[in-house]
Amino acid sequence: MRRLRIALAFAAALGAAAIAGAQAPTGFDGAWNVTLACPPHSGDDDAKGYTHRFRGQVMNGEMRAVHGSEGEPGWHLVTGRIAADGSATLQVDGVVNDEKYAINHAQRGKAYKYKVKAQFDAAQGSGERLSGRACHFTFTR
């Protein structure tokens, strides 16, 4: 009988740990509109500017926003966790679509990635690319 009680207590502790480790909904959860604006790059390459608008979703504090078809030229994937205070470091993975819009005239089909420092509140957010050309992100509900 004592072994059964110990086994039940152990199982209950494991169940509680699993529930505690599960991610819970946050105030940032739901649909978001994402605008990515990269002005012309005035370096050696004169890359043209562009603006992309696409949809995103936050679930349990995790952002996921996609522009285009995965792995295809012109694709962007924005992912990352939004902290309880609204701060986030997001990752952007993408594939170059047109070398005229890419720094250093990167060829069509070339994969790239970079980080974005962002800040959110319940209704909006903004962020800046941390490396390479300047790009600004705007997030709205």
DSSP file (Angstrom, degrees, kcal/mol; ACC not computed):
  #  RESIDUE AA STRUCTURE BP1 BP2  ACC     N-H-->O    O-->H-N    N-H-->O    O-->H-N    TCO  KAPPA ALPHA  PHI   PSI    X-CA   Y-CA   Z-CA
    1    1 A M     >        0   0    0      0, 0.0     4,-2.1     0, 0.0     5,-0.2   0.000 360.0 360.0 360.0 -39.9    0.0    0.0    0.0
    2    2 A R  H  >  +     0   0    0      1,-0.2     4,-2.2     2,-0.2     5,-0.2   0.911 360.0  51.7 -63.3 -40.9    2.9    2.3    0.8
    3    3 A R  H  > S+     0   0    0      1,-0.2     4,-2.7     2,-0.2    -1,-0.2   0.881 107.5  53.2 -61.9 -38.9    4.4    1.7   -2.6
    4    4 A L  H  > S+     0   0    0      2,-0.2     4,-2.7     1,-0.2    -1,-0.2   0.921 108.8  48.8 -63.5 -43.8    1.1    2.5   -4.3
    5    5 A R  H  X S+     0   0    0     -4,-2.1     4,-2.5     2,-0.2    -2,-0.2   0.910 112.3  48.3 -62.4 -41.5    0.9    5.9   -2.4
    6    6 A I  H  X S+     0   0    0     -4,-2.2     4,-2.5     2,-0.2    -2,-0.2   0.924 112.5  48.9 -64.2 -44.1    4.5    6.7   -3.4
    7    7 A A  H  X S+     0   0    0     -4,-2.7     4,-2.5     2,-0.2    -2,-0.2   0.906 112.6  47.9 -62.8 -42.0    3.8    5.8   -7.0
    8    8 A L  H  X S+     0   0    0     -4,-2.7     4,-2.4     2,-0.2    -2,-0.2   0.907 111.9  49.4 -66.3 -41.0    0.7    7.9   -7.1
    9    9 A A  H  X S+     0   0    0     -4,-2.5     4,-2.1     2,-0.2    -2,-0.2   0.900 112.0  49.1 -63.7 -40.5    2.5   10.9   -5.5
   10   10 A F  H  X S+     0   0    0     -4,-2.5     4,-2.3     2,-0.2    -2,-0.2   0.918 111.5  48.8 -64.7 -44.7    5.3   10.6   -8.1
   11   11 A A  H  X S+     0   0    0     -4,-2.5     4,-2.4     1,-0.2    -2,-0.2   0.901 111.0  50.4 -62.7 -41.2    2.8   10.4  -10.9
   12   12 A A  H  X S+     0   0    0     -4,-2.4     4,-2.3     2,-0.2    -1,-0.2   0.897 110.1  50.2 -64.3 -40.0    0.9   13.5   -9.6
   13   13 A A  H  X S+     0   0    0     -4,-2.1     4,-2.2     2,-0.2    -2,-0.2   0.903 110.7  49.4 -65.4 -40.9    4.2   15.4   -9.3
   14   14 A L  H  X S+     0   0    0     -4,-2.3     4,-2.2     2,-0.2    -2,-0.2   0.916 111.2  49.8 -63.9 -42.3    5.1   14.5  -12.9
   15   15 A G  H  X S+     0   0    0     -4,-2.4     4,-2.1     1,-0.2    -2,-0.2   0.904 110.8  49.0 -63.0 -42.0    1.7   15.6  -14.1
   16   16 A A  H  X S+     0   0    0     -4,-2.3     4,-2.4     2,-0.2    -1,-0.2   0.883 110.7  51.0 -65.3 -38.8    2.0   18.9  -12.3
   17   17 A A  H  X S+     0   0    0     -4,-2.2     4,-2.0     2,-0.2    -2,-0.2   0.896 109.5  50.4 -65.9 -39.4    5.5   19.5  -13.7
   18   18 A A  H  X S+     0   0    0     -4,-2.2     4,-0.9     2,-0.2    -2,-0.2   0.904 112.0  47.0 -65.2 -40.8    4.2   18.8  -17.3
   19   19 A I  H >< S+     0   0    0     -4,-2.1     3,-0.5     1,-0.2    -2,-0.2   0.910 111.9  50.5 -66.7 -42.2    1.3   21.3  -16.8
   20   20 A A  H 3< S+     0   0    0     -4,-2.4    -1,-0.2     1,-0.2    -2,-0.2   0.851 110.2  50.9 -64.4 -34.0    3.7   23.9  -15.4
   21   21 A G  H 3< S+     0   0    0     -4,-2.0    -1,-0.2    -5,-0.2    -2,-0.2   0.674  89.2  99.4 -78.3 -17.5    6.0   23.5  -18.3
   22   22 A A  S << S-     0   0    0     -4,-0.9     2,-0.3    -3,-0.5    -3,-0.0  -0.420  82.6-110.6 -70.5 145.0    3.3   23.9  -20.9
   23   23 A Q        -     0   0    0     -2,-0.1    -1,-0.1     1,-0.0    38,-0.1  -0.561  32.1-148.9 -79.1 139.6    3.0   27.3  -22.5
   24   24 A A        -     0   0    0     -2,-0.3    -1,-0.0    36,-0.1    35,-0.0  -0.701  27.1 -87.9-105.9 157.4   -0.1   29.3  -21.6
   25   25 A P        -     0   0    0      0, 0.0     2,-0.3     0, 0.0    -1,-0.1  -0.251  46.0-157.8 -58.6 151.5   -2.0   31.9  -23.6
   26   26 A T    >   -     0   0    0     32,-0.1     3,-1.3     1,-0.0    34,-0.1  -0.786  33.3-102.3-126.5 170.7   -0.7   35.4  -23.4
   27   27 A G  T 3  S+     0   0    0     -2,-0.3    94,-0.0     1,-0.2    57,-0.0   0.572 120.0  59.4 -68.7  -9.1   -2.2   38.9  -24.0
   28   28 A F  T 3  S+     0   0    0     54,-0.1    -1,-0.2    92,-0.0    30,-0.2   0.516  79.0 118.1 -95.4  -7.5   -0.3   39.0  -27.3
   29   29 A D    <   +     0   0    0     -3,-1.3     2,-0.2    28,-0.1    30,-0.2  -0.258  49.1  54.0 -63.1 145.9   -2.0   35.9  -28.7
   30   30 A G  E    S-A   58   0A   0     28,-2.7    28,-2.5     2,-0.0     2,-0.2  -0.748  91.7 -27.5 126.9-172.3   -4.1   36.3  -31.8
   31   31 A A  E     -A   57   0A   0     -2,-0.2     2,-0.3    26,-0.2    26,-0.2  -0.528  53.5-172.7 -81.1 142.4   -3.8   37.6  -35.4
   32   32 A W  E     -A   56   0A   0     24,-2.4    24,-2.9    -2,-0.2     2,-0.5  -0.979  21.0-136.0-133.3 145.6   -1.4   40.3  -36.3
   33   33 A N  E     -AB  55 140A   0    107,-3.8   107,-2.3    -2,-0.3     2,-0.5  -0.891  25.4-157.3 -97.4 132.1   -0.7   42.3  -39.4
   34   34 A V  E     -AB  54 139A   0     20,-3.4    20,-2.5    -2,-0.5     2,-0.5  -0.935  11.4-171.3-115.9 131.6    3.0   42.7  -40.2
   35   35 A T  E     -AB  53 138A   0    103,-2.6   103,-2.3    -2,-0.5     2,-0.6  -0.989   3.2-168.1-120.4 123.5    4.5   45.4  -42.3
   36   36 A L  E     -AB  52 137A   0     16,-3.0    16,-2.7    -2,-0.5     2,-0.5  -0.954   8.9-177.5-109.8 116.9    8.2   45.0  -43.3
   37   37 A A  E     +AB  51 136A   0     99,-2.8    99,-2.9    -2,-0.6    14,-0.2  -0.966   8.1 178.6-122.1 119.1    9.7   48.2  -44.8
   38   38 A C  E     -A   50   0A   0     12,-3.0    12,-2.5    -2,-0.5    97,-0.2  -0.955  19.6-147.1-119.0 110.2   13.3   48.4  -46.0
   39   39 A P        -     0   0    0      0, 0.0    95,-0.1     0, 0.0     8,-0.1  -0.194  43.1 -68.1 -68.8 167.4   14.3   51.7  -47.5
   40   40 A P        -     0   0    0      0, 0.0     2,-0.7     0, 0.0     8,-0.2  -0.258  51.1-124.7 -54.1 143.1   16.8   51.9  -50.3
   41   41 A H        -     0   0    0      6,-2.6     2,-0.9    -3,-0.1     6,-0.4  -0.837  17.4-160.1 -95.7 115.9   20.3   50.9  -49.2
   42   42 A S        +     0   0    0     -2,-0.7     2,-0.1     4,-0.2    -1,-0.1  -0.334  54.1 103.6 -96.8  54.0   22.7   53.6  -50.0
   43   43 A G  S    S-     0   0    0     -2,-0.9     3,-0.4     4,-0.1    -2,-0.0  -0.141  96.5 -60.3-107.5-152.1   25.9   51.6  -49.9
   44   44 A D  S    S+     0   0    0      1,-0.2    -2,-0.1    -2,-0.1    59,-0.0   0.714 133.7  48.3 -66.1 -20.3   28.1   50.2  -52.7
   45   45 A D  S    S-     0   0    0      2,-0.0    -1,-0.2    -4,-0.0    -3,-0.1   0.656  87.4-145.0-101.4 -16.6   25.2   48.2  -54.0
   46   46 A D        -     0   0    0     -3,-0.4    -4,-0.2    -5,-0.2     2,-0.1   0.890  25.1-166.8  51.8  44.9   22.3   50.7  -54.2
   47   47 A A        -     0   0    0     -6,-0.4    -6,-2.6    54,-0.1    54,-0.3  -0.401  20.1-116.0 -62.3 135.9   19.7   48.0  -53.3
   48   48 A K        -     0   0    0     52,-3.0     2,-0.1    -8,-0.2    -1,-0.1  -0.324  27.8-112.0 -71.6 155.4   16.2   49.2  -54.0
   49   49 A G        -     0   0    0     -9,-0.1     2,-0.3    -2,-0.0    -1,-0.1  -0.432  35.7-178.7 -83.2 162.6   13.7   49.7  -51.1
   50   50 A Y  E     -A   38   0A   0    -12,-2.5   -12,-3.0    -2,-0.1     2,-0.4  -0.988  19.7-149.8-156.3 159.9   10.6   47.5  -50.6
   51   51 A T  E     -A   37   0A   0     -2,-0.3     2,-0.4   -14,-0.2   -14,-0.2  -0.997  13.3-171.8-134.0 129.8    7.6   47.1  -48.4
   52   52 A H  E     -A   36   0A   0    -16,-2.7   -16,-3.0    -2,-0.4     2,-0.4  -0.970   4.6-163.1-121.2 138.2    5.9   43.7  -47.7
   53   53 A R  E     +A   35   0A   0     -2,-0.4     2,-0.3   -18,-0.2   -18,-0.2  -0.976  24.1 148.2-119.6 133.1    2.6   43.3  -45.8
   54   54 A F  E     -A   34   0A   0    -20,-2.5   -20,-3.4    -2,-0.4     2,-0.3  -0.956  40.9 -96.3-156.6 171.7    1.6   39.9  -44.5
   55   55 A R  E     -A   33   0A   0     11,-0.5    11,-1.3    -2,-0.3     2,-0.3  -0.644  31.9-175.5 -99.1 150.6   -0.3   38.1  -41.7
   56   56 A G  E     -AC  32  65A   0    -24,-2.9   -24,-2.4    -2,-0.3     2,-0.4  -0.894  11.3-149.3-136.8 168.9    1.1   36.7  -38.5
   57   57 A Q  E     -AC  31  64A   0      7,-2.2     7,-1.8    -2,-0.3     2,-0.5  -0.998   1.8-156.5-141.9 135.3   -0.2   34.7  -35.5
   58   58 A V  E     +AC  30  63A   0    -28,-2.5   -28,-2.7    -2,-0.4     2,-0.4  -0.969  16.1 176.7-111.9 127.6    0.8   34.6  -31.9
   59   59 A M  E >  S- C   0  62A   0      3,-2.0     3,-1.8    -2,-0.5    -2,-0.0  -0.990  72.7 -12.7-132.7 123.2    0.0   31.5  -30.0
   60   60 A N  T 3  S-     0   0    0     -2,-0.4   -36,-0.1     1,-0.3    -1,-0.1   0.847 131.2 -53.4  54.1  36.4    1.1   31.0  -26.4
   61   61 A G  T 3  S+     0   0    0      1,-0.2    21,-3.1   -35,-0.1     2,-0.6   0.429 110.7 123.8  83.7  -0.7    3.4   34.0  -26.8
   62   62 A E  E <   -CD  59  81A   0     -3,-1.8    -3,-2.0    19,-0.2     2,-0.3  -0.852  50.9-147.1-100.7 119.7    5.1   32.6  -29.9
   63   63 A M  E     +CD  58  80A   0     17,-3.5    17,-1.3    -2,-0.6     2,-0.3  -0.629  20.5 172.4 -82.9 138.4    5.0   34.7  -33.1
   64   64 A R  E     +CD  57  79A   0     -7,-1.8    -7,-2.2    -2,-0.3     2,-0.4  -0.887   4.3 166.7-145.9 115.6    4.9   33.1  -36.5
   65   65 A A  E     -CD  56  78A   0     13,-2.2    13,-3.0    -2,-0.3     2,-0.4  -0.997  12.6-165.4-132.6 135.4    4.4   35.3  -39.6
   66   66 A V  E     - D   0  77A   0    -11,-1.3   -11,-0.5    -2,-0.4     2,-0.5  -0.972  10.9-171.5-128.9 133.7    4.8   34.1  -43.2
   67   67 A H  E     - D   0  76A   0      9,-2.5     9,-2.1    -2,-0.4   -13,-0.1  -0.993  64.2 -16.3-118.6 123.5    5.2   36.0  -46.5
   68   68 A G  S    S-     0   0    0     -2,-0.5     2,-0.4     7,-0.2     6,-0.1  -0.318 103.3 -35.5  84.3-167.3    5.1   33.9  -49.6
   69   69 A S  S >  S-     0   0    0      4,-0.2     3,-2.4     1,-0.1     6,-0.2  -0.821  73.8 -94.4-100.2 131.9    5.7   30.2  -50.1
   70   70 A E  T 3  S+     0   0    0     -2,-0.4    -1,-0.1     1,-0.3    -2,-0.1  -0.114 105.1   1.2 -50.6 127.9    8.1   28.5  -47.8
   71   71 A G  T 3  S+     0   0    0      1,-0.3    -1,-0.3    -3,-0.0     3,-0.1   0.340 104.4 116.3  79.8  -6.8   11.6   28.2  -49.3
   72   72 A E  S X  S-     0   0    0     -3,-2.4     3,-1.9     1,-0.1    -1,-0.3  -0.582  80.4 -80.4 -92.8 156.2   10.6   30.0  -52.5
   73   73 A P  T 3  S+     0   0    0      0, 0.0    -4,-0.2     0, 0.0    24,-0.2  -0.287 119.3  27.6 -54.7 136.1   12.1   33.3  -53.7
   74   74 A G  T 3  S+     0   0    0     21,-2.5     2,-0.2     1,-0.3    22,-0.1   0.378  89.9 138.4  91.7  -2.7   10.4   36.2  -51.8
   75   75 A W    <   -     0   0    0     -3,-1.9    20,-1.8    20,-0.2     2,-0.4  -0.541  28.1-178.0 -79.7 138.8    9.6   34.1  -48.8
   76   76 A H  E     -DE  67  94A   0     -9,-2.1    -9,-2.5    -2,-0.2     2,-0.4  -0.994   8.3-168.3-131.0 140.3   10.0   35.5  -45.2
   77   77 A L  E     -DE  66  93A   0     16,-2.6    16,-2.3    -2,-0.4     2,-0.5  -0.986   4.9-166.7-127.3 120.0    9.4   33.6  -42.0
   78   78 A V  E     +DE  65  92A   0    -13,-3.0   -13,-2.2    -2,-0.4     2,-0.3  -0.933  19.0 163.6-108.5 122.2    9.3   35.7  -38.8
   79   79 A T  E     +DE  64  91A   0     12,-2.4    12,-3.2    -2,-0.5     2,-0.2  -0.948   8.4 107.5-136.6 156.1    9.4   33.7  -35.5
   80   80 A G  E     -D   63   0A   0    -17,-1.3   -17,-3.5    -2,-0.3     2,-0.4  -0.735  56.5 -82.1 152.9 164.8   10.1   34.2  -31.9
   81   81 A R  E     -D   62   0A   0      8,-0.4     2,-0.6   -19,-0.2     8,-0.5  -0.735  28.8-144.8 -93.9 134.7    8.8   34.5  -28.3
   82   82 A I  B     -F   88   0A   0    -21,-3.1     6,-0.2    -2,-0.4   -54,-0.1  -0.892  23.6-135.4 -97.6 120.6    7.2   37.7  -27.0
   83   83 A A    >   -     0   0    0      4,-3.0     3,-2.3    -2,-0.6   -22,-0.0  -0.215  26.8-100.6 -71.6 165.1    8.1   38.1  -23.3
   84   84 A A  T 3  S+     0   0    0      1,-0.3    -1,-0.1     2,-0.1   -57,-0.1   0.791 124.7  54.9 -58.1 -29.5    5.5   39.1  -20.7
   85   85 A D  T 3  S-     0   0    0      2,-0.1    -1,-0.3     1,-0.0     3,-0.1   0.410 121.9-107.0 -85.3   3.3    6.8   42.7  -20.8
   86   86 A G  S <  S+     0   0    0     -3,-2.3    34,-2.4     1,-0.3     2,-0.2   0.357  76.5 133.2  90.4  -4.8    6.3   42.8  -24.6
   87   87 A S  E     + G   0 119A   0     32,-0.2    -4,-3.0    -5,-0.1     2,-0.3  -0.505  28.5 172.4 -79.3 149.6   10.0   42.6  -25.6
   88   88 A A  E     -FG  82 118A   0     30,-2.1    30,-3.2    -6,-0.2     2,-0.6  -0.987  33.1-153.3-155.5 143.9   11.1   40.2  -28.3
   89   89 A T  E     - G   0 117A   0     -8,-0.5    -8,-0.4    -2,-0.3     2,-0.2  -0.965  33.0-166.7-114.1 109.7   14.1   39.2  -30.3
   90   90 A L  E     - G   0 116A   0     26,-2.8    26,-2.5    -2,-0.6     2,-0.4  -0.622  13.3-137.7 -98.1 154.1   12.6   37.7  -33.5
   91   91 A Q  E     -EG  79 115A   0    -12,-3.2   -12,-2.4    -2,-0.2     2,-0.5  -0.928  11.6-159.6-109.9 135.6   14.3   35.7  -36.2
   92   92 A V  E     -EG  78 114A   0     22,-3.1    22,-2.0    -2,-0.4     2,-0.4  -0.975   7.9-175.7-114.4 124.2   13.7   36.3  -39.9
   93   93 A D  E     +EG  77 113A   0    -16,-2.3   -16,-2.6    -2,-0.5     2,-0.3  -0.936  20.6 153.7-111.1 141.2   14.5   33.6  -42.4
   94   94 A G  E     -EG  76 112A   0     18,-2.5    18,-2.3    -2,-0.4     2,-0.4  -0.948  39.4-125.8-157.6 176.7   14.1   34.3  -46.0
   95   95 A V  E     - G   0 111A   0    -20,-1.8   -21,-2.5    -2,-0.3    16,-0.2  -0.998  36.2-112.4-134.7 127.9   15.0   33.7  -49.7
   96   96 A V        -     0   0    0     14,-2.7    13,-2.8    -2,-0.4     3,-0.1  -0.324  29.2-177.4 -60.5 135.4   16.1   36.5  -52.0
   97   97 A N        +     0   0    0      1,-0.3     2,-0.4   -24,-0.2    -1,-0.1   0.826  69.5  12.8 -99.1 -46.5   13.6   37.2  -54.8
   98   98 A D    >   -     0   0    0      9,-0.1     3,-2.1     1,-0.1     4,-0.4  -0.984  61.2-143.3-140.9 122.8   15.3   39.9  -56.9
   99   99 A E  G >  S+     0   0    0     -2,-0.4     3,-0.8     1,-0.3     6,-0.3   0.711  98.1  69.8 -61.4 -20.7   18.9   40.9  -56.7
  100  100 A K  G 3  S+     0   0    0      1,-0.2   -52,-3.0     5,-0.1    -1,-0.3   0.749 105.6  40.9 -66.8 -21.8   18.0   44.6  -57.3
  101  101 A Y  G <  S+     0   0    0     -3,-2.1     2,-0.4   -54,-0.3    -1,-0.2   0.388 102.0  87.5-104.4   0.4   16.4   44.7  -53.9
  102  102 A A  S X  S-     0   0    0     -3,-0.8     3,-1.5    -4,-0.4   -54,-0.1  -0.811  82.2-111.6-106.0 140.2   19.1   42.6  -52.1
  103  103 A I  G >  S+     0   0    0     -2,-0.4     3,-1.2     1,-0.3    -2,-0.1  -0.394 104.4  15.4 -66.4 148.0   22.2   44.1  -50.5
  104  104 A N  G 3  S-     0   0    0      1,-0.2    -1,-0.3    -2,-0.1     3,-0.1   0.713 124.0 -84.0  59.2  22.5   25.4   43.1  -52.3
  105  105 A H  G <   -     0   0    0     -3,-1.5    -1,-0.2    -6,-0.3    -2,-0.2   0.863  63.3-163.8  51.3  41.5   23.2   42.0  -55.2
  106  106 A A    <   -     0   0    0     -3,-1.2    -4,-0.2    -7,-0.2    -1,-0.1  -0.279  23.1-106.0 -55.7 139.8   22.6   38.6  -53.7
  107  107 A Q    >   -     0   0    0      1,-0.1     3,-2.1    -3,-0.1   -11,-0.3  -0.331  36.7 -89.1 -74.3 150.0   21.3   36.2  -56.3
  108  108 A R  T 3  S+     0   0    0      1,-0.3   -11,-0.2   -11,-0.1    -1,-0.1  -0.280 115.0  28.5 -52.1 134.5   17.7   35.1  -56.5
  109  109 A G  T 3  S+     0   0    0    -13,-2.8     2,-0.3     1,-0.3    -1,-0.3   0.326  83.6 137.8  93.1  -7.7   17.2   32.0  -54.4
  110  110 A K    <   -     0   0    0     -3,-2.1   -14,-2.7   -14,-0.1    -1,-0.3  -0.579  49.6-132.8 -75.6 130.0   19.9   32.8  -51.9
  111  111 A A  E     +G   95   0A   0     -2,-0.3     2,-0.3   -16,-0.2   -16,-0.2  -0.516  30.7 172.2 -79.3 148.4   18.8   32.0  -48.3
  112  112 A Y  E     -G   94   0A   0    -18,-2.3   -18,-2.5    -2,-0.2     2,-0.3  -0.951  13.1-167.7-147.6 166.9   19.4   34.6  -45.5
  113  113 A K  E     +G   93   0A   0     -2,-0.3     2,-0.3   -20,-0.2   -20,-0.2  -0.982   9.6 165.7-154.9 152.8   18.5   35.2  -41.9
  114  114 A Y  E     -G   92   0A   0    -22,-2.0   -22,-3.1    -2,-0.3     2,-0.3  -0.974  30.6-108.4-159.8 167.2   18.7   38.0  -39.4
  115  115 A K  E     -G   91   0A   0     -2,-0.3    15,-2.5   -24,-0.2    16,-0.4  -0.725  20.5-157.3-103.2 152.2   17.4   39.1  -36.0
  116  116 A V  E     -GH  90 129A   0    -26,-2.5   -26,-2.8    -2,-0.3     2,-0.6  -0.998   9.8-145.9-129.1 128.8   14.9   41.8  -35.1
  117  117 A K  E     +GH  89 128A   0     11,-2.2    11,-2.1    -2,-0.4     2,-0.3  -0.863  34.1 175.0 -92.2 122.5   14.6   43.6  -31.8
  118  118 A A  E     -GH  88 127A   0    -30,-3.2   -30,-2.1    -2,-0.6     2,-0.4  -0.867  26.7-156.7-131.9 160.3   10.9   44.3  -31.2
  119  119 A Q  E     -GH  87 126A   0      7,-2.5     7,-1.9    -2,-0.3     2,-0.3  -0.993  17.2-171.7-138.1 130.4    8.6   45.7  -28.5
  120  120 A F  E     - H   0 125A   0    -34,-2.4     5,-0.3    -2,-0.4     2,-0.2  -0.850  12.1-175.7-119.7 152.7    4.8   44.9  -28.3
  121  121 A D        -     0   0    0      3,-2.9   -35,-0.0    -2,-0.3   -36,-0.0  -0.694  56.1 -78.0-125.2-170.3    1.8   46.1  -26.4
  122  122 A A  S    S+     0   0    0     -2,-0.2     3,-0.1     1,-0.2   -36,-0.0   0.768 127.2  24.9 -62.9 -25.9   -1.7   44.7  -26.5
  123  123 A A  S    S+     0   0    0      1,-0.2    18,-1.4    17,-0.0     2,-0.3   0.631 124.8   8.9-115.2 -19.0   -2.5   46.4  -29.8
  124  124 A Q  E     - I   0 140A   0     16,-0.2    -3,-2.9    17,-0.1     2,-0.3  -0.954  50.3-170.9-156.2 170.5    0.7   47.1  -31.7
  125  125 A G  E     -HI 120 139A   0     14,-2.3    14,-2.8    -2,-0.3     2,-0.3  -0.979   5.1-159.0-159.7 166.2    4.4   46.6  -31.9
  126  126 A S  E     +HI 119 138A   0     -7,-1.9    -7,-2.5    -2,-0.3     2,-0.3  -0.982  10.6 179.7-148.5 158.6    7.5   47.7  -33.8
  127  127 A G  E     -HI 118 137A   0     10,-2.2    10,-3.0    -2,-0.3     2,-0.4  -0.990  16.7-140.3-157.7 161.9   10.9   46.4  -34.4
  128  128 A E  E     -HI 117 136A   0    -11,-2.1   -11,-2.2    -2,-0.3     8,-0.2  -0.979  28.9-112.0-129.2 139.1   14.3   47.1  -36.1
  129  129 A R  E     -H  116   0A   0      6,-2.3   -13,-0.2    -2,-0.4     6,-0.2  -0.459  24.0-150.0 -64.0 138.9   16.6   44.8  -38.0
  130  130 A L        +     0   0    0    -15,-2.5     2,-0.3    -2,-0.1    -1,-0.1   0.617  69.8  23.4 -93.0 -13.6   19.8   44.3  -36.0
  131  131 A S  S    S+     0   0    0    -16,-0.4     2,-0.1     2,-0.2    -1,-0.1  -0.969 104.1  14.8-148.4 162.4   22.3   43.7  -38.8
  132  132 A G  S    S+     0   0    0     -2,-0.3     3,-0.1    -3,-0.0   -18,-0.0  -0.467 110.0   4.8  74.3-145.5   22.8   44.4  -42.5
  133  133 A R  S    S-     0   0    0     -2,-0.1     2,-0.3     1,-0.1    -2,-0.2  -0.263  88.3 -94.1 -70.8 159.3   20.5   47.0  -44.1
  134  134 A A        +     0   0    0    -94,-0.1     2,-0.3   -95,-0.1    -1,-0.1  -0.586  50.4 168.8 -73.8 131.7   18.0   49.0  -42.1
  135  135 A C        -     0   0    0     -2,-0.3    -6,-2.3    -6,-0.2     2,-0.4  -0.991  19.1-152.3-143.6 141.5   14.5   47.5  -42.0
  136  136 A H  E     -BI  37 128A   0    -99,-2.9   -99,-2.8    -2,-0.3     2,-0.4  -0.940   5.3-156.4-118.2 136.2   11.6   48.5  -39.8
  137  137 A F  E     -BI  36 127A   0    -10,-3.0   -10,-2.2    -2,-0.4     2,-0.4  -0.918   5.2-168.9-111.0 136.9    8.8   46.2  -38.7
  138  138 A T  E     -BI  35 126A   0   -103,-2.3  -103,-2.6    -2,-0.4     2,-0.4  -0.994   3.3-166.6-123.3 133.5    5.3   47.3  -37.7
  139  139 A F  E     +BI  34 125A   0    -14,-2.8   -14,-2.3    -2,-0.4     2,-0.3  -0.980  12.7 169.2-121.1 126.7    2.8   45.0  -36.0
  140  140 A T  E      BI  33 124A   0   -107,-2.3  -107,-3.8    -2,-0.4   -16,-0.2  -0.947 360.0 360.0-133.9 157.3   -0.9   45.8  -35.6
  141  141 A R              0   0    0    -18,-1.4  -110,-0.1    -2,-0.3   -17,-0.1   0.444 360.0 360.0 -81.9 360.0   -4.0   43.9  -34.6
